[in-house]
Amino acid sequence: MLFLQCKSCWQYSAMGQLLGMNYSAVDVVINRAFEEPVESEDFRRFQALEHHFINEINES
């Protein structure tokens, strides 16, 4: 759910390459969209999805 909620938190380089999530913006999403804090293990899964997505998009 967190990954989908953060669809507007992506950062891009000046050349249009996907860099990753803006974690300050992700923190805002977590604080506003979720009643419970995000557990460390859930955030690690979020980062794994992020890195996989970045690799897939940048290889295209």
C-alpha positions in Angstrom: 0.0 0.0 0.0 2.8 2.4 0.9 4.4 2.1 -2.5 1.2 2.9 -4.3 0.4 5.8 -2.0 3.8 7.3 -2.8 3.3 7.5 -6.6 3.9 11.3 -6.5 7.1 11.1 -4.5 9.5 10.1 -7.3 12.6 12.2 -8.1 14.1 12.6 -11.6 17.4 13.9 -12.8 17.6 16.9 -15.1 18.0 14.4 -18.0 14.8 12.5 -17.0 16.4 9.5 -15.3 14.5 8.1 -12.4 16.6 8.6 -9.2 14.4 7.2 -6.5 11.9 8.4 -3.9 12.0 11.7 -2.1 12.0 10.3 1.4 10.8 13.6 2.9 7.7 13.4 0.8 7.4 9.7 1.7 7.4 10.7 5.4 4.5 13.1 4.7 2.5 10.3 3.0 3.2 7.9 5.9 2.1 10.5 8.5 -1.0 11.5 6.6 -2.2 8.3 5.0 -1.5 5.7 7.7 -2.9 5.6 11.2 -0.1 3.2 12.4 3.6 3.9 12.0 5.3 1.9 9.2 7.5 -0.9 10.7 11.1 -1.1 9.8 10.6 -4.4 7.9 7.8 -2.8 5.8 10.0 0.1 4.9 12.8 -2.3 3.8 10.3 -4.0 1.6 9.2 -0.6 0.2 12.9 0.2 -0.6 13.3 -3.2 -2.3 10.3 -2.4 -4.5 11.7 1.1 -5.2 15.1 -0.3 -6.3 13.5 -2.9 -8.5 11.3 -0.3 -10.1 14.2 2.1 -10.7 16.2 -0.7 -12.3 13.4 -1.7 -14.6 12.5 1.9 -15.7 16.1 3.0 -16.2 16.9 -0.1 -18.3 14.1 0.8 -20.8 
